[in-house]
Amino acid sequence: MNMFNMADKTFLTKRQLEVFVRRERGETLAEIARALGTTRSNVCAIERAARKNIERAYRTVRLVESLLYESVIIISPGTDLYDIPGLIYRRADELGIKVRMSGPMLLRFIVEQCAERLRNREVLREISVAIDSDGNVSIL
């Protein structure tokens, strides 16, 4: 199935999705405008609307996650991989929750679930770690 046909199941129009994908792939406003038969300023407005809708969807998901889990810990880019278990344990301790994984198990879990967000021991892209009331840890 063409990804642009799936836009109706998202917060983006087909045109917003197409412009967003093309921009993320490095096409210029002029190139996209030519291909779509419109102006650069129109492409810019479409991209701005797409990014706004993506941000709203992201905030909606974050809100729902915060309601479903006892805590969501945001691991920022630049964080050392080996510091993550301590961050998780500290937050769980603050909530009186016993995490169901040992430190080495947590590290392995994070590496397996987030390999594309890590380089060596450094976090490249934000990682959201959720803890439920039973001490289960999930990557969101």
C-alpha positions, 0 to 999 in steps of 0.5 A: 500500500502506498504510504500516502494513501494511509494519510487518512488514518493520521493527523496529516493530509496526503499533501502534508505527508508528501511534502513532509517526506520529501523535505525529510529526504532533502528536497528543496521547497523549489523542487517540491513546488515544481513537482506538485505544480504549486509555489514555494510559499504554498509548499512552505505553508503545507510543511509548517501545517504538517509539522504542527500536526505532528507535534500535536499528535506527539503531545497527545501520545505523551499525554495518554502515556502519562495517564497509563503509566506511573512514570515516564522518564525521558532520556535525553540525547547525550546521556551515557547508556550506563547512566540509564538504569540509575535514572530508572531506579531513582525514579522508581524508588521515588514512587515506591516501585520495585523495578523487575529487572536488574541493572544488566537486564535493563541495559540489555533491554535498552540496547535491544529496544533502542539500538537505532537511538544509540551509538556506542554508549551515547544516546543519540535520540530521546528515549522514553522509558515507562514504569508501571505500578508493578515495576515493569519497564517499557520503551515508548 
